[in-house]
Amino acid sequence: MTDPHNTPPPSAFCTGVANTKTPSHRERDTDYAYVVVQLAPRYRVILCPQGLQWIFQEQEASHEAPWRAQEYHTSRASLLKACGKRGFLSEPNVEAVLRALPDHVNQLAKK
């Protein structure tokens, strides 16, 4: 598998946030390089730096607070279930991004 630190995020699976700063490689940062989809202002899904799992994150309530992992997923089905349970699949573009992910995170390296 390629090292995410040396490879730009796969555009089909990481939408990121428009940003003029250099993307960060720290999962807690707002400008993290491997954001898959922004679900809501305080919720997002990222790809871990090693490319081994998708992480459902929540941003702490204070201004510019760090993002914290809530759940870890290796399958698209599990990630869709977690996002659906929280009502995030009502946005068509969010659901489309998540459904475009491979069945399992280890298939990202094969694409």
C-alpha positions in Angstrom: 0.0 0.0 0.0 1.2 3.5 -0.7 2.1 5.7 2.2 -0.6 8.5 2.5 2.2 10.9 3.7 3.9 10.7 0.3 0.8 10.4 -1.9 -2.0 12.9 -2.4 -5.4 11.8 -1.3 -7.3 9.8 -3.9 -9.7 12.5 -5.2 -12.6 10.1 -5.6 -12.5 9.2 -1.9 -11.2 12.3 -0.2 -13.1 15.5 -0.8 -11.3 17.6 1.8 -12.2 21.1 2.6 -11.2 24.0 0.3 -8.2 25.4 2.1 -5.2 27.7 1.2 -3.0 26.2 4.0 -0.9 23.1 3.4 -3.0 20.1 4.4 -2.1 18.6 7.8 -1.3 14.9 8.4 -2.7 15.1 12.0 -6.1 13.6 12.3 -7.2 16.1 14.9 -6.6 19.1 12.6 -9.4 20.9 10.7 -7.2 21.0 7.6 -6.4 17.2 7.7 -5.4 16.0 4.2 -7.5 12.9 4.1 -11.1 14.0 4.8 -13.4 11.7 2.9 -16.6 13.7 3.5 -17.8 16.5 5.7 -21.1 15.2 7.2 -22.1 18.3 9.1 -20.2 21.3 10.6 -19.0 19.2 13.6 -18.9 15.7 12.0 -16.8 14.1 9.3 -15.3 10.9 8.0 -11.5 10.7 7.3 -9.1 8.1 6.1 -6.5 7.3 8.7 -2.9 8.3 7.8 -1.9 4.6 7.2 -5.0 4.0 4.9 -6.2 1.2 7.2 -9.6 2.5 8.3 -12.2 5.2 7.9 -12.7 7.2 11.1 -16.0 8.9 12.0 -15.0 12.1 13.9 -16.7 14.7 15.9 -15.2 18.2 16.6 -15.3 19.3 20.2 -17.7 22.2 20.9 -15.2 25.0 21.6 -14.0 27.2 18.7 -11.2 25.6 16.7 -11.3 22.6 18.9 -9.6 19.4 17.8 -11.4 16.6 16.0 -11.9 13.3 18.0 -12.4 9.8 16.7 -15.8 8.4 17.6 -15.8 5.1 15.6 -13.5 3.2 13.3 -14.6 1.3 10.2 -12.9 -0.9 7.7 -16.0 -1.7 5.6 -18.2 0.6 3.6 -21.3 -1.2 5.0 -20.3 -0.5 8.5 -19.6 3.1 7.8 -22.9 3.6 6.0 -24.7 2.0 8.9 -23.0 4.4 11.4 -23.8 7.4 9.3 -27.3 6.4 8.6 -27.9 5.8 12.3 -27.0 9.4 13.0 -29.1 10.7 10.1 -26.3 11.9 7.8 -27.4 10.0 4.7 -30.3 12.4 4.1 -27.9 14.6 2.1 -27.6 13.1 -1.4 -24.0 14.2 -2.0 -22.9 12.6 1.4 -24.6 9.3 0.6 -23.1 9.4 -3.0 -19.6 9.9 -1.7 -19.9 7.1 0.9 -21.5 4.7 -1.6 -18.6 5.4 -4.0 -16.1 4.0 -1.5 -14.8 0.5 -2.1 -16.5 -2.4 -0.1 -13.4 -2.5 2.2 -10.8 0.1 3.0 -8.0 -2.2 1.9 -9.3 -2.0 -1.6 -8.2 1.7 -1.9 -4.6 0.6 -2.7 -5.9 -1.6 -5.5 -7.7 1.3 -7.3 
